[in-house]
Amino acid sequence: MKLRLRSLIGTILLVILVITYALVATIVAVAQLSESGPVAHLAYFFFSGFVWVIPAMFIVKWMVRPQEES
């Protein structure tokens, strides 16, 4: 697969990942943290703010991989 096509697909996947992850993280926070204090909110959003980096890292690594010889 050409690098340009892989970059396009990866960019679209990253946008979908970020939007979906933000919605899910917010829904979980509203459902589970409604009775919790500010420290629990801070800890949850700090943790969930970093978790999306793991799948994004794999997408970016796939995007910049050198083109296979054919």
N, CA, C and O atoms as CSV, one atom per row, in Angstrom:
chain,resi,resn,atom,element,x,y,z
A,1,MET,N,N,0.852,-1.172,0.000
A,1,MET,CA,C,0.000,0.000,0.000
A,1,MET,C,C,0.899,1.237,0.000
A,1,MET,O,O,1.893,1.294,0.725
A,2,LYS,N,N,0.548,2.201,-0.802
A,2,LYS,CA,C,1.345,3.413,-0.905
A,2,LYS,C,C,1.234,4.241,0.370
A,2,LYS,O,O,0.228,4.205,1.080
A,3,LEU,N,N,2.296,4.983,0.632
A,3,LEU,CA,C,2.377,5.786,1.848
A,3,LEU,C,C,1.271,6.841,1.907
A,3,LEU,O,O,0.716,7.093,2.976
A,4,ARG,N,N,0.953,7.448,0.784
A,4,ARG,CA,C,-0.100,8.481,0.771
A,4,ARG,C,C,-1.459,7.909,1.145
A,4,ARG,O,O,-2.206,8.519,1.910
A,5,LEU,N,N,-1.780,6.739,0.605
A,5,LEU,CA,C,-3.055,6.099,0.916
A,5,LEU,C,C,-3.090,5.668,2.376
A,5,LEU,O,O,-4.110,5.823,3.047
A,6,ARG,N,N,-1.975,5.127,2.869
A,6,ARG,CA,C,-1.919,4.709,4.265
A,6,ARG,C,C,-2.055,5.920,5.192
A,6,ARG,O,O,-2.691,5.823,6.242
A,7,SER,N,N,-1.474,7.041,4.822
A,7,SER,CA,C,-1.597,8.261,5.622
A,7,SER,C,C,-3.036,8.768,5.643
A,7,SER,O,O,-3.527,9.207,6.684
A,8,LEU,N,N,-3.705,8.709,4.507
A,8,LEU,CA,C,-5.101,9.130,4.448
A,8,LEU,C,C,-5.975,8.246,5.326
A,8,LEU,O,O,-6.780,8.748,6.110
A,9,ILE,N,N,-5.818,6.932,5.198
A,9,ILE,CA,C,-6.603,5.998,5.999
A,9,ILE,C,C,-6.302,6.185,7.484
A,9,ILE,O,O,-7.214,6.183,8.311
A,10,GLY,N,N,-5.027,6.347,7.819
A,10,GLY,CA,C,-4.640,6.544,9.217
A,10,GLY,C,C,-5.204,7.825,9.799
A,10,GLY,O,O,-5.624,7.850,10.956
A,11,THR,N,N,-5.217,8.881,9.016
A,11,THR,CA,C,-5.776,10.151,9.484
A,11,THR,C,C,-7.264,10.018,9.763
A,11,THR,O,O,-7.755,10.504,10.782
A,12,ILE,N,N,-7.973,9.367,8.867
A,12,ILE,CA,C,-9.406,9.151,9.071
A,12,ILE,C,C,-9.643,8.297,10.312
A,12,ILE,O,O,-10.541,8.583,11.103
A,13,LEU,N,N,-8.837,7.247,10.483
A,13,LEU,CA,C,-8.968,6.397,11.667
A,13,LEU,C,C,-8.678,7.169,12.955
A,13,LEU,O,O,-9.358,6.973,13.961
A,14,LEU,N,N,-7.684,8.036,12.927
A,14,LEU,CA,C,-7.376,8.837,14.118
A,14,LEU,C,C,-8.513,9.782,14.488
A,14,LEU,O,O,-8.835,9.937,15.666
A,15,VAL,N,N,-9.119,10.409,13.492
A,15,VAL,CA,C,-10.244,11.310,13.765
A,15,VAL,C,C,-11.415,10.523,14.352
A,15,VAL,O,O,-12.043,10.964,15.315
A,16,ILE,N,N,-11.706,9.367,13.775
A,16,ILE,CA,C,-12.794,8.525,14.295
A,16,ILE,C,C,-12.472,8.068,15.719
A,16,ILE,O,O,-13.348,8.074,16.583
A,17,LEU,N,N,-11.226,7.672,15.968
A,17,LEU,CA,C,-10.809,7.236,17.296
A,17,LEU,C,C,-11.001,8.339,18.329
A,17,LEU,O,O,-11.565,8.097,19.397
A,18,VAL,N,N,-10.543,9.536,18.025
A,18,VAL,CA,C,-10.616,10.634,18.987
A,18,VAL,C,C,-12.067,11.003,19.289
A,18,VAL,O,O,-12.425,11.201,20.450
A,19,ILE,N,N,-12.898,11.097,18.264
A,19,ILE,CA,C,-14.301,11.455,18.484
A,19,ILE,C,C,-15.014,10.377,19.287
A,19,ILE,O,O,-15.725,10.680,20.246
A,20,THR,N,N,-14.826,9.120,18.897
A,20,THR,CA,C,-15.480,8.020,19.603
A,20,THR,C,C,-14.990,7.922,21.036
A,20,THR,O,O,-15.788,7.755,21.958
A,21,TYR,N,N,-13.693,8.024,21.226
A,21,TYR,CA,C,-13.138,7.901,22.569
A,21,TYR,C,C,-13.620,9.037,23.472
A,21,TYR,O,O,-13.939,8.805,24.638
A,22,ALA,N,N,-13.674,10.248,22.950
A,22,ALA,CA,C,-14.147,11.380,23.752
A,22,ALA,C,C,-15.599,11.188,24.172
A,22,ALA,O,O,-15.962,11.468,25.314
A,23,LEU,N,N,-16.426,10.711,23.251
A,23,LEU,CA,C,-17.827,10.474,23.589
A,23,LEU,C,C,-17.974,9.371,24.634
A,23,LEU,O,O,-18.727,9.522,25.597
A,24,VAL,N,N,-17.261,8.271,24.448
A,24,VAL,CA,C,-17.358,7.164,25.403
A,24,VAL,C,C,-16.811,7.573,26.770
A,24,VAL,O,O,-17.425,7.267,27.792
A,25,ALA,N,N,-15.681,8.251,26.805
A,25,ALA,CA,C,-15.105,8.680,28.082
A,25,ALA,C,C,-16.034,9.636,28.818
A,25,ALA,O,O,-16.150,9.564,30.042
A,26,THR,N,N,-16.691,10.524,28.095
A,26,THR,CA,C,-17.622,11.455,28.720
A,26,THR,C,C,-18.863,10.745,29.226
A,26,THR,O,O,-19.344,11.050,30.318
A,27,ILE,N,N,-19.392,9.803,28.454
A,27,ILE,CA,C,-20.576,9.046,28.885
A,27,ILE,C,C,-20.262,8.238,30.140
A,27,ILE,O,O,-21.069,8.195,31.069
A,28,VAL,N,N,-19.100,7.600,30.170
A,28,VAL,CA,C,-18.704,6.833,31.358
A,28,VAL,C,C,-18.545,7.760,32.554
A,28,VAL,O,O,-18.961,7.415,33.660
A,29,ALA,N,N,-17.960,8.912,32.355
A,29,ALA,CA,C,-17.782,9.865,33.456
A,29,ALA,C,C,-19.120,10.334,34.009
A,29,ALA,O,O,-19.297,10.414,35.224
A,30,VAL,N,N,-20.053,10.642,33.133
A,30,VAL,CA,C,-21.362,11.110,33.587
A,30,VAL,C,C,-22.102,9.996,34.325
A,30,VAL,O,O,-22.749,10.247,35.341
A,31,ALA,N,N,-22.008,8.773,33.820
A,31,ALA,CA,C,-22.734,7.656,34.433
A,31,ALA,C,C,-22.104,7.189,35.738
A,31,ALA,O,O,-22.824,6.815,36.664
A,32,GLN,N,N,-20.788,7.203,35.833
A,32,GLN,CA,C,-20.118,6.608,36.988
A,32,GLN,C,C,-19.614,7.620,38.019
A,32,GLN,O,O,-19.449,7.271,39.188
A,33,LEU,N,N,-19.373,8.831,37.619
A,33,LEU,CA,C,-18.760,9.794,38.531
A,33,LEU,C,C,-19.706,10.881,39.024
A,33,LEU,O,O,-19.256,11.890,39.566
A,34,SER,N,N,-20.986,10.692,38.847
A,34,SER,CA,C,-21.924,11.755,39.216
A,34,SER,C,C,-21.928,12.030,40.717
A,34,SER,O,O,-22.183,13.163,41.126
A,35,GLU,N,N,-21.656,11.037,41.537
A,35,GLU,CA,C,-21.651,11.211,42.989
A,35,GLU,C,C,-20.242,11.370,43.557
A,35,GLU,O,O,-20.077,11.517,44.768
A,36,SER,N,N,-19.244,11.343,42.710
A,36,SER,CA,C,-17.859,11.393,43.177
A,36,SER,C,C,-17.391,12.833,43.359
A,36,SER,O,O,-17.997,13.776,42.848
A,37,GLY,N,N,-16.311,12.970,44.092
A,37,GLY,CA,C,-15.748,14.285,44.357
A,37,GLY,C,C,-14.822,14.745,43.248
A,37,GLY,O,O,-14.594,14.033,42.271
A,38,PRO,N,N,-14.295,15.946,43.415
A,38,PRO,CA,C,-13.433,16.515,42.375
A,38,PRO,C,C,-12.122,15.755,42.180
A,38,PRO,O,O,-11.579,15.746,41.075
A,39,VAL,N,N,-11.611,15.127,43.218
A,39,VAL,CA,C,-10.362,14.377,43.076
A,39,VAL,C,C,-10.585,13.154,42.182
A,39,VAL,O,O,-9.734,12.832,41.354
A,40,ALA,N,N,-11.718,12.474,42.343
A,40,ALA,CA,C,-12.025,11.327,41.486
A,40,ALA,C,C,-12.205,11.771,40.039
A,40,ALA,O,O,-11.760,11.082,39.121
A,41,HIS,N,N,-12.845,12.901,39.829
A,41,HIS,CA,C,-13.007,13.444,38.472
A,41,HIS,C,C,-11.645,13.759,37.860
A,41,HIS,O,O,-11.383,13.421,36.705
A,42,LEU,N,N,-10.790,14.400,38.632
A,42,LEU,CA,C,-9.466,14.746,38.141
A,42,LEU,C,C,-8.675,13.490,37.780
A,42,LEU,O,O,-8.043,13.435,36.725
A,43,ALA,N,N,-8.708,12.484,38.653
A,43,ALA,CA,C,-7.982,11.245,38.392
A,43,ALA,C,C,-8.529,10.533,37.160
A,43,ALA,O,O,-7.761,10.040,36.335
A,44,TYR,N,N,-9.864,10.478,37.032
A,44,TYR,CA,C,-10.468,9.802,35.877
A,44,TYR,C,C,-10.090,10.504,34.576
A,44,TYR,O,O,-9.664,9.849,33.625
A,45,PHE,N,N,-10.238,11.810,34.522
A,45,PHE,CA,C,-9.945,12.514,33.270
A,45,PHE,C,C,-8.455,12.561,32.977
A,45,PHE,O,O,-8.065,12.606,31.810
A,46,PHE,N,N,-7.615,12.552,33.998
A,46,PHE,CA,C,-6.176,12.468,33.777
A,46,PHE,C,C,-5.834,11.121,33.159
A,46,PHE,O,O,-5.097,11.057,32.175
A,47,PHE,N,N,-6.364,10.043,33.730
A,47,PHE,CA,C,-6.110,8.702,33.216
A,47,PHE,C,C,-6.702,8.519,31.824
A,47,PHE,O,O,-6.014,8.054,30.915
A,48,SER,N,N,-7.962,8.878,31.650
A,48,SER,CA,C,-8.616,8.677,30.355
A,48,SER,C,C,-8.046,9.607,29.282
A,48,SER,O,O,-8.166,9.325,28.090
A,49,GLY,N,N,-7.441,10.692,29.691
A,49,GLY,CA,C,-6.805,11.582,28.734
A,49,GLY,C,C,-5.554,10.991,28.113
A,49,GLY,O,O,-5.148,11.402,27.025
A,50,PHE,N,N,-4.939,10.033,28.789
A,50,PHE,CA,C,-3.737,9.392,28.260
A,50,PHE,C,C,-4.007,8.050,27.596
A,50,PHE,O,O,-3.197,7.606,26.782
A,51,VAL,N,N,-5.104,7.395,27.911
A,51,VAL,CA,C,-5.362,6.045,27.411
A,51,VAL,C,C,-5.548,6.026,25.894
A,51,VAL,O,O,-5.167,5.051,25.246
A,52,TRP,N,N,-6.117,7.067,25.320
A,52,TRP,CA,C,-6.352,7.070,23.871
A,52,TRP,C,C,-5.051,7.091,23.081
A,52,TRP,O,O,-5.047,6.786,21.888
A,53,VAL,N,N,-3.948,7.446,23.731
A,53,VAL,CA,C,-2.663,7.519,23.044
A,53,VAL,C,C,-2.199,6.124,22.598
A,53,VAL,O,O,-1.524,6.001,21.576
A,54,ILE,N,N,-2.550,5.085,23.345
A,54,ILE,CA,C,-2.089,3.734,23.024
A,54,ILE,C,C,-2.587,3.285,21.650
A,54,ILE,O,O,-1.761,2.916,20.815
A,55,PRO,N,N,-3.904,3.297,21.370
A,55,PRO,CA,C,-4.311,2.910,20.015
A,55,PRO,C,C,-3.849,3.908,18.947
A,55,PRO,O,O,-3.560,3.517,17.817
A,56,ALA,N,N,-3.780,5.182,19.301
A,56,ALA,CA,C,-3.311,6.180,18.333
A,56,ALA,C,C,-1.852,5.936,17.967
A,56,ALA,O,O,-1.452,6.159,16.825
A,57,MET,N,N,-1.057,5.479,18.929
A,57,MET,CA,C,0.345,5.190,18.669
A,57,MET,C,C,0.487,4.080,17.624
A,57,MET,O,O,1.340,4.162,16.740
A,58,PHE,N,N,-0.348,3.044,17.727
A,58,PHE,CA,C,-0.283,1.951,16.763
A,58,PHE,C,C,-0.734,2.405,15.372
A,58,PHE,O,O,-0.182,1.959,14.366
A,59,ILE,N,N,-1.719,3.274,15.313
A,59,ILE,CA,C,-2.173,3.788,14.018
A,59,ILE,C,C,-1.074,4.619,13.371
A,59,ILE,O,O,-0.797,4.460,12.182
A,60,VAL,N,N,-0.448,5.500,14.137
A,60,VAL,CA,C,0.616,6.342,13.592
A,60,VAL,C,C,1.809,5.487,13.175
A,60,VAL,O,O,2.416,5.737,12.133
A,61,LYS,N,N,2.149,4.486,13.975
A,61,LYS,CA,C,3.258,3.596,13.617
A,61,LYS,C,C,2.965,2.886,12.297
A,61,LYS,O,O,3.860,2.717,11.470
A,62,TRP,N,N,1.718,2.471,12.100
A,62,TRP,CA,C,1.320,1.824,10.846
A,62,TRP,C,C,1.381,2.816,9.688
A,62,TRP,O,O,1.780,2.458,8.580
A,63,MET,N,N,0.983,4.064,9.945
A,63,MET,CA,C,0.963,5.072,8.893
A,63,MET,C,C,2.363,5.378,8.353
A,63,MET,O,O,2.524,5.554,7.146
A,64,VAL,N,N,3.351,5.443,9.197
A,64,VAL,CA,C,4.681,5.878,8.767
A,64,VAL,C,C,5.616,4.717,8.431
A,64,VAL,O,O,6.793,4.926,8.138
A,65,ARG,N,N,5.097,3.517,8.474
A,65,ARG,CA,C,5.904,2.346,8.126
A,65,ARG,C,C,6.367,2.467,6.672
A,65,ARG,O,O,5.599,2.914,5.820
A,66,PRO,N,N,7.592,2.083,6.382
A,66,PRO,CA,C,8.082,2.176,5.001
A,66,PRO,C,C,7.254,1.292,4.053
A,66,PRO,O,O,6.714,0.256,4.441
A,67,GLN,N,N,7.181,1.737,2.826
A,67,GLN,CA,C,6.416,0.999,1.816
A,67,GLN,C,C,7.081,-0.325,1.501
A,67,GLN,O,O,8.301,-0.400,1.350
A,68,GLU,N,N,6.265,-1.378,1.402
A,68,GLU,CA,C,6.803,-2.695,1.073
A,68,GLU,C,C,7.230,-2.720,-0.389
A,68,GLU,O,O,6.608,-2.086,-1.241
A,69,GLU,N,N,8.279,-3.444,-0.662
A,69,GLU,CA,C,8.734,-3.626,-2.043
A,69,GLU,C,C,7.842,-4.651,-2.726
A,69,GLU,O,O,7.520,-5.686,-2.144
A,70,SER,N,N,7.444,-4.366,-3.957
A,70,SER,CA,C,6.606,-5.334,-4.685
A,70,SER,C,C,7.221,-5.741,-5.996
A,70,SER,O,O,6.643,-6.547,-6.725
